[in-house]
């Protein structure tokens, strides 16, 4: 049997709970007393979270510069704007408050602080800048786990591109995870965050051909089952502390490396969704939710049926003893029911204005950085991706 070789290392320090913000200033002070605070549309001001953060920093005489307005699917132009503010004010630490988009933008800002050119040069790896400012993150929702990994996702509306660079400096130095902060996240954002969590477990790490350590596979199944359970509860009971705690911790764990041991990751669905986001403003988690059951249906075969059926038994309690193809079909139906009915997400791309005339261009964008072929349980050509888009209209 193949031996899975891996190195496990995660340097992010995590403060978990609702009384941990008092430690923010001491963590900032380790690196200096000039911080840039990066956030999105201003919801943190409406909830009072902004005032709490500013009081802690102000009491410690930490100078704070600000960059607001980081958009969903963050644009490289916003990163450039924030990096200039950071340089102009001689900041020595980055503080990111928000969802995955804000944190992803802040990661590249940390590196772009040392590069006065266009940050897109860094995203595309045209320029290598090894330095990055220390990054402290305060996630406001449970989603893709950006608070605990060294990946970022940045968009370029000028070239219709969405890329996901990795850099060791993108790994947050400290994360403050307060499940109670996520109470303020609306039903829709909760649902798309949950869909993204689910995808990061199942699509990227579970539905892959490569051999996995069995314990890791079983851990993924347990995590996915809990995402289904607590995601549904959180959508219907926003202040259910048990649901929010479980989702917040699972979010931090999915990209923290614990599920990556001995696994060769694939991102067929994520790359497919990047093709959508290159042309349309759709929440990443929602795009994934629309694609997931259609992707499973498209690649369903005698080869994949047993994998899907086993997944369905463990996560959706599909009855045992069925033919694999029938069990797999029930699994796909259960996934669609959970995403579109229990979680309340729109099931069609056409609802977001996606037009059939754009599908080919979207498919080309989805596959162009992978040599025209995406890999997971099966390979997907550009034509296959376009066909999946058609199923989603």
Beta strands, then each sheet from edge to edge (+ up, - down):
strand 1: 13-16
strand 2: 34-39
strand 3: 63-67
strand 4: 93-98
strand 5: 134-139
strand 6: 154-156
strand 7: 161-163
strand 8: 174-177
strand 9: 373-375
strand 10: 379-381
sheet 1: 1+ 8+ 5+ 4+ 2+ 3+
sheet 2: 6+ 7-
sheet 3: 9+ 10-
end
